[in-house]
């Protein structure tokens, strides 16, 4: 088991989830149960799945949760594009959040590669590399 709070990818995704909550607060009320809710859930799913995967007993289990986190990141990426195109997000806000999200996706992918290349559960030992 690994302390998820020591992973840079968890910290970065947690901060991004907070930012999504701040940004979607200004969306139209008509989106409260639509896009606002979907974006918040997708954003929270990323660090939540990283955290849950860290609590699992094998690298394979951890990898499955990282795949779910990556899927949520892709879902959020689409909602960011939609919010920008509907002019709910300013272009500069979109650029900032999108840039962070791309970095998170790269970090998750790198961690998945480490897991695939590791023959045992050494990946689950504490590290601050990702």
Order of alpha helices (4+ residues) and beta strands (2+ residues): alpha-alpha-alpha-alpha
